[in-house]
């Protein structure tokens, strides 16, 4: 806001790229298809029982051809039998040599169900996964999927499952495609992976636009998947907030609400800096710039315990680092809710702010903001779009503010959520109190401006497909 400092935080012709001499190249037909032996998929499982809490197919993809392969052109399918017609599934990457952020997982339904398969998990790669040289493999892809309600899975009747395969070996009951052409494996009878009736992969939206989507379905702040998916839970000291406060990773938890897993950020105090704990989670990478940012966030007007009145800030924002006072390539775009006022405001207020730059000492700032002085307790759909002409903020489908082109970002940013205390002046009691902010999901679509209705439809599409996480946004 204009009257407060903000602390910056540092954070089938095209299937193969044929590297041949000119003479050999002229001998190729104009539409040469990739060789059938260009890829091999090795498989093992770390959950070998007939039933399990989650299926754990691990893969290595090896390039057995003579040309470099773009991994973004590779799709692997693992086929299985749903345990009930209405079962929904969620995908997770526990660890990958290429980085879990470069691995995607979506679910589809087979057009010709068999006794051992009516669904499939399709594994893909973003551009950040890079290439696969001849003779090289991807290294471990330690993957898993599970029912959304965490009911036990029956694996013994799944087409692609082999409980005896606990070390890597070639496995032709999974398929691999290169730029749409099947180059490895055999699908369940009557289900060619290139069947045009297969559903559209929701990670490939019409008109382009790489996507980050996270449903925040994790076990705890120390869940390896949280870090593997590109998130950092803050523990280092420093601002913003009450001097002497700490940032406590253990207060970022994951709970069930309305049938979904949601992230909970707890901030607490007993009226002193030393007793104050604040919370923040942010992406490890500053790779987000123009496009659409969206989150469903639950703001709180009152503490879950103890006396009310603290000058609290509950947020969803995107930011990069301030390289020098008044540097003109700084950027920050905020939703900030103050349930008890602060910064000179007497009561609840929601701000949206677009920052050009600032100087922390002596304080001066260049920004534009919009505000609404009313309660925003409860769940709200927050959307901000950035294109080459403006920044537009939406709350629950309605325009909240439109800011000028002079505040557009010059550099990529991180995505952040935090909850913190401006000061201890709003409530002077030494009785402990704690406040919650919750986040249902986050979505970013690179270089595409979506309407709030399109955001809602896109999120619903991921959830219908059982996709809990995808990150296609390339590293900047």
KETITOR-636647 format. One record per residue (C-alpha): residue in one letter; residue number from 1; x, y, z. Coordinates in steps of 0.2 Angstrom, whole numbers, plus 5000, padded with zeros to 4 digits. Example, Ala and Ser with C-alpha at 12.3 -4.5 7.8 and 13.67 -1.06 7.14 Angstrom:
// residues 2
rest->A nr->1 u->5062 v->4978 w->5039;
rest->S nr->2 u->5068 v->4995 w->5036;
This chain:
// residues 476
rest->X nr->1 u->5000 v->5000 w->5000;
rest->X nr->2 u->5005 v->5018 w->4998;
rest->X nr->3 u->5008 v->5020 w->5017;
rest->X nr->4 u->5018 v->5004 w->5021;
rest->X nr->5 u->5035 v->4997 w->5015;
rest->X nr->6 u->5035 v->4981 w->5006;
rest->X nr->7 u->5050 v->4969 w->5008;
rest->X nr->8 u->5055 v->4961 w->4991;
rest->X nr->9 u->5059 v->4942 w->4992;
rest->X nr->10 u->5072 v->4934 w->4981;
rest->X nr->11 u->5066 v->4918 w->4974;
rest->X nr->12 u->5027 v->4812 w->4813;
rest->X nr->13 u->5041 v->4823 w->4807;
rest->X nr->14 u->5044 v->4834 w->4823;
rest->X nr->15 u->5045 v->4819 w->4835;
rest->X nr->16 u->5064 v->4818 w->4833;
rest->X nr->17 u->5077 v->4832 w->4831;
rest->X nr->18 u->5087 v->4824 w->4817;
rest->X nr->19 u->5106 v->4829 w->4818;
rest->X nr->20 u->5112 v->4822 w->4802;
rest->X nr->21 u->5124 v->4828 w->4789;
rest->X nr->22 u->5117 v->4836 w->4773;
rest->X nr->23 u->5119 v->4820 w->4762;
rest->X nr->24 u->5110 v->4809 w->4774;
rest->X nr->25 u->5096 v->4822 w->4777;
rest->X nr->26 u->5092 v->4823 w->4758;
rest->X nr->27 u->5089 v->4804 w->4758;
rest->X nr->28 u->5075 v->4806 w->4771;
rest->X nr->29 u->5057 v->4807 w->4765;
rest->X nr->30 u->5049 v->4823 w->4768;
rest->X nr->31 u->5037 v->4816 w->4782;
rest->X nr->32 u->5049 v->4804 w->4790;
rest->X nr->33 u->5041 v->4795 w->4806;
rest->X nr->34 u->5051 v->4791 w->4821;
rest->X nr->35 u->5059 v->4774 w->4822;
rest->X nr->36 u->5048 v->4761 w->4831;
rest->X nr->37 u->5063 v->4757 w->4843;
rest->X nr->38 u->5066 v->4775 w->4847;
rest->X nr->39 u->5061 v->4774 w->4865;
rest->X nr->40 u->5060 v->4761 w->4878;
rest->X nr->41 u->5050 v->4762 w->4895;
rest->X nr->42 u->5057 v->4753 w->4910;
rest->X nr->43 u->5045 v->4751 w->4925;
rest->X nr->44 u->5045 v->4745 w->4943;
rest->X nr->45 u->5034 v->4748 w->4958;
rest->X nr->46 u->5037 v->4752 w->4976;
rest->X nr->47 u->5019 v->4747 w->4981;
rest->X nr->48 u->5019 v->4728 w->4976;
rest->X nr->49 u->5003 v->4722 w->4985;
rest->X nr->50 u->4987 v->4717 w->4977;
rest->X nr->51 u->4979 v->4732 w->4986;
rest->X nr->52 u->4988 v->4748 w->4992;
rest->X nr->53 u->4984 v->4765 w->4998;
rest->X nr->54 u->4991 v->4772 w->4982;
rest->X nr->55 u->4998 v->4765 w->4966;
rest->X nr->56 u->5017 v->4769 w->4963;
rest->X nr->57 u->5022 v->4766 w->4945;
rest->X nr->58 u->5040 v->4772 w->4943;
rest->X nr->59 u->5048 v->4774 w->4926;
rest->X nr->60 u->5063 v->4777 w->4916;
rest->X nr->61 u->5062 v->4782 w->4898;
rest->X nr->62 u->5077 v->4778 w->4887;
rest->X nr->63 u->5081 v->4784 w->4870;
rest->X nr->64 u->5086 v->4769 w->4860;
rest->X nr->65 u->5087 v->4779 w->4844;
rest->X nr->66 u->5100 v->4788 w->4835;
rest->X nr->67 u->5093 v->4806 w->4837;
rest->X nr->68 u->5090 v->4818 w->4852;
rest->X nr->69 u->5072 v->4818 w->4858;
rest->X nr->70 u->5063 v->4833 w->4865;
rest->X nr->71 u->5055 v->4826 w->4881;
rest->X nr->72 u->5040 v->4838 w->4879;
rest->X nr->73 u->5035 v->4827 w->4864;
rest->X nr->74 u->5034 v->4811 w->4875;
rest->X nr->75 u->5019 v->4804 w->4883;
rest->X nr->76 u->5018 v->4788 w->4893;
rest->X nr->77 u->5002 v->4779 w->4898;
rest->X nr->78 u->4999 v->4768 w->4912;
rest->X nr->79 u->4982 v->4758 w->4911;
rest->X nr->80 u->4972 v->4753 w->4926;
rest->X nr->81 u->4954 v->4747 w->4931;
rest->X nr->82 u->4944 v->4760 w->4941;
rest->X nr->83 u->4938 v->4753 w->4958;
rest->X nr->84 u->4921 v->4760 w->4955;
rest->X nr->85 u->4913 v->4769 w->4940;
rest->X nr->86 u->4913 v->4786 w->4950;
rest->X nr->87 u->4930 v->4785 w->4957;
rest->X nr->88 u->4941 v->4800 w->4955;
rest->X nr->89 u->4960 v->4800 w->4956;
rest->X nr->90 u->4974 v->4812 w->4960;
rest->X nr->91 u->4992 v->4811 w->4953;
rest->X nr->92 u->5008 v->4816 w->4962;
rest->X nr->93 u->5027 v->4815 w->4958;
rest->X nr->94 u->5037 v->4811 w->4974;
rest->X nr->95 u->5054 v->4813 w->4965;
rest->X nr->96 u->5061 v->4815 w->4948;
rest->X nr->97 u->5079 v->4817 w->4942;
rest->X nr->98 u->5073 v->4830 w->4929;
rest->X nr->99 u->5062 v->4838 w->4943;
rest->X nr->100 u->5044 v->4835 w->4948;
rest->X nr->101 u->5040 v->4853 w->4941;
rest->X nr->102 u->5044 v->4846 w->4924;
rest->X nr->103 u->5033 v->4831 w->4925;
rest->X nr->104 u->5014 v->4832 w->4922;
rest->X nr->105 u->5001 v->4819 w->4926;
rest->X nr->106 u->4983 v->4818 w->4919;
rest->X nr->107 u->4969 v->4805 w->4919;
rest->X nr->108 u->4958 v->4799 w->4905;
rest->X nr->109 u->4945 v->4786 w->4901;
rest->X nr->110 u->4947 v->4773 w->4888;
rest->X nr->111 u->4935 v->4772 w->4874;
rest->X nr->112 u->4935 v->4753 w->4874;
rest->X nr->113 u->4935 v->4747 w->4892;
rest->X nr->114 u->4942 v->4730 w->4895;
rest->X nr->115 u->4942 v->4718 w->4910;
rest->X nr->116 u->4959 v->4725 w->4916;
rest->X nr->117 u->4958 v->4744 w->4910;
rest->X nr->118 u->4945 v->4757 w->4908;
rest->X nr->119 u->4956 v->4772 w->4914;
rest->X nr->120 u->4974 v->4778 w->4911;
rest->X nr->121 u->4987 v->4789 w->4919;
rest->X nr->122 u->4996 v->4799 w->4906;
rest->X nr->123 u->5013 v->4806 w->4910;
rest->X nr->124 u->5020 v->4821 w->4901;
rest->X nr->125 u->5035 v->4833 w->4902;
rest->X nr->126 u->5036 v->4852 w->4901;
rest->X nr->127 u->5049 v->4861 w->4891;
rest->X nr->128 u->5059 v->4862 w->4907;
rest->X nr->129 u->5063 v->4843 w->4906;
rest->X nr->130 u->5075 v->4846 w->4891;
rest->X nr->131 u->5080 v->4833 w->4879;
rest->X nr->132 u->5086 v->4815 w->4879;
rest->X nr->133 u->5102 v->4811 w->4870;
rest->X nr->134 u->5104 v->4794 w->4861;
rest->X nr->135 u->5107 v->4781 w->4874;
rest->X nr->136 u->5102 v->4792 w->4888;
rest->X nr->137 u->5087 v->4789 w->4900;
rest->X nr->138 u->5077 v->4801 w->4911;
rest->X nr->139 u->5083 v->4794 w->4927;
rest->X nr->140 u->5070 v->4790 w->4941;
rest->X nr->141 u->5052 v->4796 w->4939;
rest->X nr->142 u->5045 v->4791 w->4956;
rest->X nr->143 u->5026 v->4793 w->4953;
rest->X nr->144 u->5010 v->4789 w->4962;
rest->X nr->145 u->4992 v->4791 w->4961;
rest->X nr->146 u->4977 v->4788 w->4973;
rest->X nr->147 u->4959 v->4789 w->4975;
rest->X nr->148 u->4953 v->4807 w->4980;
rest->X nr->149 u->4944 v->4800 w->4995;
rest->X nr->150 u->4960 v->4789 w->5000;
rest->X nr->151 u->4950 v->4773 w->4999;
rest->X nr->152 u->4961 v->4757 w->4997;
rest->X nr->153 u->4966 v->4753 w->4978;
rest->X nr->154 u->4965 v->4736 w->4971;
rest->X nr->155 u->4980 v->4735 w->4959;
rest->X nr->156 u->4979 v->4716 w->4955;
rest->X nr->157 u->4967 v->4718 w->4941;
rest->X nr->158 u->4976 v->4733 w->4933;
rest->X nr->159 u->4983 v->4730 w->4915;
rest->X nr->160 u->4999 v->4739 w->4918;
rest->X nr->161 u->5003 v->4733 w->4936;
rest->X nr->162 u->5016 v->4720 w->4940;
rest->X nr->163 u->5019 v->4718 w->4958;
rest->X nr->164 u->5033 v->4706 w->4955;
rest->X nr->165 u->5043 v->4720 w->4946;
rest->X nr->166 u->5052 v->4729 w->4960;
rest->X nr->167 u->5067 v->4733 w->4950;
rest->X nr->168 u->5068 v->4742 w->4933;
rest->X nr->169 u->5065 v->4732 w->4918;
rest->X nr->170 u->5057 v->4735 w->4901;
rest->X nr->171 u->5038 v->4734 w->4902;
rest->X nr->172 u->5027 v->4734 w->4886;
rest->X nr->173 u->5011 v->4735 w->4896;
rest->X nr->174 u->5014 v->4754 w->4896;
rest->X nr->175 u->5014 v->4764 w->4880;
rest->X nr->176 u->5025 v->4778 w->4875;
rest->X nr->177 u->5021 v->4791 w->4861;
rest->X nr->178 u->5033 v->4803 w->4852;
rest->X nr->179 u->5024 v->4818 w->4845;
rest->X nr->180 u->5008 v->4808 w->4844;
rest->X nr->181 u->5015 v->4792 w->4836;
rest->X nr->182 u->5016 v->4776 w->4847;
rest->X nr->183 u->5034 v->4770 w->4848;
rest->X nr->184 u->5033 v->4758 w->4863;
rest->X nr->185 u->5021 v->4746 w->4871;
rest->X nr->186 u->5004 v->4738 w->4868;
rest->X nr->187 u->4988 v->4746 w->4874;
rest->X nr->188 u->4974 v->4736 w->4881;
rest->X nr->189 u->4965 v->4728 w->4866;
rest->X nr->190 u->4955 v->4741 w->4855;
rest->X nr->191 u->4963 v->4756 w->4863;
rest->X nr->192 u->4976 v->4764 w->4852;
rest->X nr->193 u->4984 v->4779 w->4861;
rest->X nr->194 u->4981 v->4790 w->4846;
rest->X nr->195 u->4962 v->4786 w->4846;
rest->X nr->196 u->4954 v->4803 w->4841;
rest->X nr->197 u->4940 v->4799 w->4854;
rest->X nr->198 u->4952 v->4801 w->4869;
rest->X nr->199 u->4948 v->4816 w->4879;
rest->X nr->200 u->4958 v->4832 w->4877;
rest->X nr->201 u->4972 v->4833 w->4889;
rest->X nr->202 u->4967 v->4847 w->4901;
rest->X nr->203 u->4985 v->4852 w->4902;
rest->X nr->204 u->4985 v->4858 w->4884;
rest->X nr->205 u->4972 v->4872 w->4884;
rest->X nr->206 u->4965 v->4878 w->4868;
rest->X nr->207 u->4975 v->4892 w->4861;
rest->X nr->208 u->4991 v->4888 w->4871;
rest->X nr->209 u->4996 v->4894 w->4888;
rest->X nr->210 u->5007 v->4884 w->4899;
rest->X nr->211 u->4999 v->4881 w->4916;
rest->X nr->212 u->5003 v->4879 w->4934;
rest->X nr->213 u->4989 v->4872 w->4945;
rest->X nr->214 u->4990 v->4865 w->4962;
rest->X nr->215 u->4975 v->4858 w->4973;
rest->X nr->216 u->4986 v->4859 w->4988;
rest->X nr->217 u->4984 v->4840 w->4993;
rest->X nr->218 u->4999 v->4837 w->5004;
rest->X nr->219 u->5002 v->4829 w->5020;
rest->X nr->220 u->5011 v->4842 w->5029;
rest->X nr->221 u->5024 v->4856 w->5026;
rest->X nr->222 u->5038 v->4843 w->5026;
rest->X nr->223 u->5029 v->4832 w->5013;
rest->X nr->224 u->5043 v->4829 w->4999;
rest->X nr->225 u->5030 v->4832 w->4986;
rest->X nr->226 u->5027 v->4850 w->4991;
rest->X nr->227 u->5045 v->4854 w->4988;
rest->X nr->228 u->5046 v->4844 w->4973;
rest->X nr->229 u->5031 v->4854 w->4966;
rest->X nr->230 u->5041 v->4870 w->4967;
rest->X nr->231 u->5035 v->4877 w->4984;
rest->X nr->232 u->5046 v->4884 w->4998;
rest->X nr->233 u->5039 v->4886 w->5016;
rest->X nr->234 u->5047 v->4901 w->5024;
rest->X nr->235 u->5058 v->4899 w->5039;
rest->X nr->236 u->5070 v->4913 w->5038;
rest->X nr->237 u->5069 v->4929 w->5048;
rest->X nr->238 u->5065 v->4946 w->5042;
rest->X nr->239 u->5050 v->4957 w->5037;
rest->X nr->240 u->5037 v->4961 w->5034;
rest->X nr->241 u->5028 v->4961 w->5051;
rest->X nr->242 u->5031 v->4963 w->5069;
rest->X nr->243 u->5050 v->4965 w->5074;
rest->X nr->244 u->5056 v->4949 w->5082;
rest->X nr->245 u->5043 v->4938 w->5075;
rest->X nr->246 u->5047 v->4921 w->5067;
rest->X nr->247 u->5041 v->4913 w->5052;
rest->X nr->248 u->5035 v->4895 w->5057;
rest->X nr->249 u->5035 v->4882 w->5043;
rest->X nr->250 u->5025 v->4870 w->5055;
rest->X nr->251 u->5010 v->4882 w->5055;
rest->X nr->252 u->5007 v->4879 w->5036;
rest->X nr->253 u->4996 v->4863 w->5037;
rest->X nr->254 u->4984 v->4854 w->5025;
rest->X nr->255 u->4966 v->4850 w->5031;
rest->X nr->256 u->4950 v->4844 w->5023;
rest->X nr->257 u->4936 v->4857 w->5019;
rest->X nr->258 u->4921 v->4855 w->5008;
rest->X nr->259 u->4927 v->4839 w->5001;
rest->X nr->260 u->4944 v->4846 w->4996;
rest->X nr->261 u->4961 v->4847 w->5004;
rest->X nr->262 u->4965 v->4865 w->5008;
rest->X nr->263 u->4981 v->4874 w->5014;
rest->X nr->264 u->4980 v->4882 w->5031;
rest->X nr->265 u->4991 v->4897 w->5036;
rest->X nr->266 u->4991 v->4900 w->5055;
rest->X nr->267 u->4998 v->4916 w->5063;
rest->X nr->268 u->4998 v->4918 w->5082;
rest->X nr->269 u->5004 v->4930 w->5095;
rest->X nr->270 u->5003 v->4933 w->5114;
rest->X nr->271 u->5006 v->4952 w->5112;
rest->X nr->272 u->5025 v->4952 w->5110;
rest->X nr->273 u->5037 v->4951 w->5095;
rest->X nr->274 u->5045 v->4935 w->5103;
rest->X nr->275 u->5028 v->4926 w->5104;
rest->X nr->276 u->5023 v->4931 w->5087;
rest->X nr->277 u->5024 v->4917 w->5073;
rest->X nr->278 u->5019 v->4921 w->5055;
rest->X nr->279 u->5017 v->4910 w->5040;
rest->X nr->280 u->5022 v->4911 w->5021;
rest->X nr->281 u->5023 v->4899 w->5006;
rest->X nr->282 u->5030 v->4904 w->4990;
rest->X nr->283 u->5036 v->4897 w->4973;
rest->X nr->284 u->5055 v->4893 w->4973;
rest->X nr->285 u->5056 v->4900 w->4955;
rest->X nr->286 u->5053 v->4918 w->4949;
rest->X nr->287 u->5046 v->4912 w->4932;
rest->X nr->288 u->5028 v->4920 w->4931;
rest->X nr->289 u->5025 v->4936 w->4922;
rest->X nr->290 u->5010 v->4940 w->4910;
rest->X nr->291 u->4994 v->4930 w->4910;
rest->X nr->292 u->4981 v->4925 w->4923;
rest->X nr->293 u->4984 v->4922 w->4942;
rest->X nr->294 u->4970 v->4914 w->4952;
rest->X nr->295 u->4967 v->4907 w->4969;
rest->X nr->296 u->4952 v->4903 w->4980;
rest->X nr->297 u->4956 v->4910 w->4997;
rest->X nr->298 u->4947 v->4910 w->5014;
rest->X nr->299 u->4949 v->4926 w->5024;
rest->X nr->300 u->4945 v->4927 w->5043;
rest->X nr->301 u->4938 v->4942 w->5052;
rest->X nr->302 u->4940 v->4934 w->5070;
rest->X nr->303 u->4954 v->4923 w->5078;
rest->X nr->304 u->4950 v->4904 w->5080;
rest->X nr->305 u->4956 v->4907 w->5098;
rest->X nr->306 u->4959 v->4921 w->5110;
rest->X nr->307 u->4955 v->4940 w->5109;
rest->X nr->308 u->4952 v->4948 w->5093;
rest->X nr->309 u->4958 v->4965 w->5086;
rest->X nr->310 u->4976 v->4962 w->5079;
rest->X nr->311 u->4982 v->4972 w->5064;
rest->X nr->312 u->4983 v->4956 w->5053;
rest->X nr->313 u->4987 v->4955 w->5034;
rest->X nr->314 u->4980 v->4940 w->5024;
rest->X nr->315 u->4987 v->4939 w->5006;
rest->X nr->316 u->4989 v->4932 w->4989;
rest->X nr->317 u->5002 v->4940 w->4978;
rest->X nr->318 u->5015 v->4939 w->4965;
rest->X nr->319 u->5032 v->4948 w->4967;
rest->X nr->320 u->5050 v->4950 w->4962;
rest->X nr->321 u->5065 v->4957 w->4971;
rest->X nr->322 u->5070 v->4975 w->4973;
rest->X nr->323 u->5087 v->4976 w->4966;
rest->X nr->324 u->5090 v->4994 w->4972;
rest->X nr->325 u->5079 v->5008 w->4980;
rest->X nr->326 u->5067 v->5014 w->4967;
rest->X nr->327 u->5073 v->5001 w->4954;
rest->X nr->328 u->5061 v->5002 w->4939;
rest->X nr->329 u->5061 v->4984 w->4936;
rest->X nr->330 u->5053 v->4979 w->4952;
rest->X nr->331 u->5035 v->4972 w->4952;
rest->X nr->332 u->5022 v->4966 w->4964;
rest->X nr->333 u->5003 v->4963 w->4963;
rest->X nr->334 u->4994 v->4961 w->4979;
rest->X nr->335 u->4977 v->4955 w->4986;
rest->X nr->336 u->4979 v->4961 w->5005;
rest->X nr->337 u->4964 v->4959 w->5017;
rest->X nr->338 u->4965 v->4968 w->5034;
rest->X nr->339 u->4951 v->4961 w->5045;
rest->X nr->340 u->4954 v->4973 w->5059;
rest->X nr->341 u->4962 v->4988 w->5050;
rest->X nr->342 u->4979 v->4995 w->5051;
rest->X nr->343 u->4990 v->5007 w->5041;
rest->X nr->344 u->4978 v->5021 w->5047;
rest->X nr->345 u->4962 v->5011 w->5043;
rest->X nr->346 u->4950 v->5009 w->5058;
rest->X nr->347 u->4942 v->4992 w->5052;
rest->X nr->348 u->4941 v->4979 w->5039;
rest->X nr->349 u->4947 v->4983 w->5021;
rest->X nr->350 u->4953 v->4974 w->5006;
rest->X nr->351 u->4967 v->4981 w->4995;
rest->X nr->352 u->4973 v->4977 w->4978;
rest->X nr->353 u->4989 v->4985 w->4974;
rest->X nr->354 u->5001 v->4986 w->4958;
rest->X nr->355 u->5019 v->4991 w->4962;
rest->X nr->356 u->5031 v->5000 w->4951;
rest->X nr->357 u->5045 v->5003 w->4964;
rest->X nr->358 u->5048 v->5009 w->4981;
rest->X nr->359 u->5062 v->5015 w->4993;
rest->X nr->360 u->5062 v->5008 w->5011;
rest->X nr->361 u->5072 v->5022 w->5019;
rest->X nr->362 u->5066 v->5036 w->5018;
rest->X nr->363 u->5050 v->5028 w->5013;
rest->X nr->364 u->5043 v->5033 w->4996;
rest->X nr->365 u->5033 v->5022 w->4984;
rest->X nr->366 u->5026 v->5022 w->4966;
rest->X nr->367 u->5010 v->5011 w->4965;
rest->X nr->368 u->4992 v->5011 w->4961;
rest->X nr->369 u->4978 v->5003 w->4972;
rest->X nr->370 u->4960 v->5000 w->4974;
rest->X nr->371 u->4951 v->4996 w->4990;
rest->X nr->372 u->4934 v->4991 w->4997;
rest->X nr->373 u->4930 v->4995 w->5016;
rest->X nr->374 u->4919 v->4980 w->5021;
rest->X nr->375 u->4921 v->4963 w->5028;
rest->X nr->376 u->4927 v->4949 w->5016;
rest->X nr->377 u->4926 v->4935 w->5029;
rest->X nr->378 u->4924 v->4918 w->5020;
rest->X nr->379 u->4929 v->4910 w->5004;
rest->X nr->380 u->4933 v->4921 w->4989;
rest->X nr->381 u->4938 v->4918 w->4971;
rest->X nr->382 u->4953 v->4930 w->4968;
rest->X nr->383 u->4959 v->4933 w->4950;
rest->X nr->384 u->4972 v->4945 w->4943;
rest->X nr->385 u->4976 v->4946 w->4924;
rest->X nr->386 u->4991 v->4955 w->4917;
rest->X nr->387 u->4993 v->4958 w->4898;
rest->X nr->388 u->5002 v->4971 w->4888;
rest->X nr->389 u->4990 v->4985 w->4892;
rest->X nr->390 u->4983 v->4984 w->4910;
rest->X nr->391 u->4982 v->4974 w->4926;
rest->X nr->392 u->4964 v->4969 w->4931;
rest->X nr->393 u->4959 v->4962 w->4948;
rest->X nr->394 u->4943 v->4952 w->4951;
rest->X nr->395 u->4934 v->4947 w->4967;
rest->X nr->396 u->4921 v->4933 w->4965;
rest->X nr->397 u->4919 v->4937 w->4947;
rest->X nr->398 u->4917 v->4956 w->4948;
rest->X nr->399 u->4930 v->4968 w->4943;
rest->X nr->400 u->4938 v->4975 w->4959;
rest->X nr->401 u->4951 v->4987 w->4950;
rest->X nr->402 u->4960 v->4990 w->4934;
rest->X nr->403 u->4978 v->4998 w->4935;
rest->X nr->404 u->4988 v->5007 w->4922;
rest->X nr->405 u->5001 v->5000 w->4910;
rest->X nr->406 u->5015 v->5010 w->4919;
rest->X nr->407 u->5014 v->4996 w->4932;
rest->X nr->408 u->5017 v->4981 w->4921;
rest->X nr->409 u->5031 v->4969 w->4926;
rest->X nr->410 u->5048 v->4970 w->4917;
rest->X nr->411 u->5054 v->4954 w->4925;
rest->X nr->412 u->5046 v->4937 w->4930;
rest->X nr->413 u->5040 v->4935 w->4948;
rest->X nr->414 u->5036 v->4922 w->4961;
rest->X nr->415 u->5018 v->4917 w->4968;
rest->X nr->416 u->5016 v->4919 w->4987;
rest->X nr->417 u->5003 v->4918 w->5001;
rest->X nr->418 u->5007 v->4924 w->5018;
rest->X nr->419 u->4998 v->4930 w->5034;
rest->X nr->420 u->5007 v->4942 w->5046;
rest->X nr->421 u->5005 v->4956 w->5059;
rest->X nr->422 u->5008 v->4974 w->5055;
rest->X nr->423 u->5011 v->4979 w->5073;
rest->X nr->424 u->5004 v->4975 w->5090;
rest->X nr->425 u->4994 v->4991 w->5092;
rest->X nr->426 u->4977 v->4984 w->5088;
rest->X nr->427 u->4976 v->4972 w->5103;
rest->X nr->428 u->4988 v->4975 w->5118;
rest->X nr->429 u->4982 v->4959 w->5127;
rest->X nr->430 u->4995 v->4946 w->5132;
rest->X nr->431 u->4983 v->4932 w->5130;
rest->X nr->432 u->4988 v->4920 w->5116;
rest->X nr->433 u->4977 v->4921 w->5100;
rest->X nr->434 u->4978 v->4913 w->5083;
rest->X nr->435 u->4971 v->4917 w->5066;
rest->X nr->436 u->4969 v->4906 w->5050;
rest->X nr->437 u->4969 v->4910 w->5032;
rest->X nr->438 u->4965 v->4895 w->5020;
rest->X nr->439 u->4969 v->4892 w->5001;
rest->X nr->440 u->4959 v->4880 w->4991;
rest->X nr->441 u->4970 v->4880 w->4975;
rest->X nr->442 u->4981 v->4891 w->4964;
rest->X nr->443 u->4981 v->4893 w->4946;
rest->X nr->444 u->4992 v->4902 w->4933;
rest->X nr->445 u->4991 v->4902 w->4915;
rest->X nr->446 u->5005 v->4910 w->4906;
rest->X nr->447 u->5002 v->4924 w->4893;
rest->X nr->448 u->4983 v->4921 w->4892;
rest->X nr->449 u->4970 v->4932 w->4900;
rest->X nr->450 u->4955 v->4921 w->4906;
rest->X nr->451 u->4939 v->4928 w->4913;
rest->X nr->452 u->4934 v->4922 w->4930;
rest->X nr->453 u->4921 v->4910 w->4922;
rest->X nr->454 u->4935 v->4902 w->4912;
rest->X nr->455 u->4946 v->4901 w->4928;
rest->X nr->456 u->4932 v->4892 w->4936;
rest->X nr->457 u->4929 v->4880 w->4922;
rest->X nr->458 u->4948 v->4876 w->4920;
rest->X nr->459 u->4949 v->4872 w->4939;
rest->X nr->460 u->4934 v->4861 w->4937;
rest->X nr->461 u->4941 v->4852 w->4922;
rest->X nr->462 u->4957 v->4848 w->4932;
rest->X nr->463 u->4947 v->4841 w->4947;
rest->X nr->464 u->4935 v->4831 w->4936;
rest->X nr->465 u->4951 v->4823 w->4928;
rest->X nr->466 u->4958 v->4819 w->4945;
rest->X nr->467 u->4973 v->4831 w->4942;
rest->X nr->468 u->4979 v->4838 w->4958;
rest->X nr->469 u->4995 v->4846 w->4951;
rest->X nr->470 u->5003 v->4851 w->4935;
rest->X nr->471 u->5017 v->4864 w->4931;
rest->X nr->472 u->5020 v->4867 w->4912;
rest->X nr->473 u->5027 v->4885 w->4915;
rest->X nr->474 u->5045 v->4885 w->4909;
rest->X nr->475 u->5059 v->4891 w->4919;
rest->X nr->476 u->5063 v->4909 w->4914;
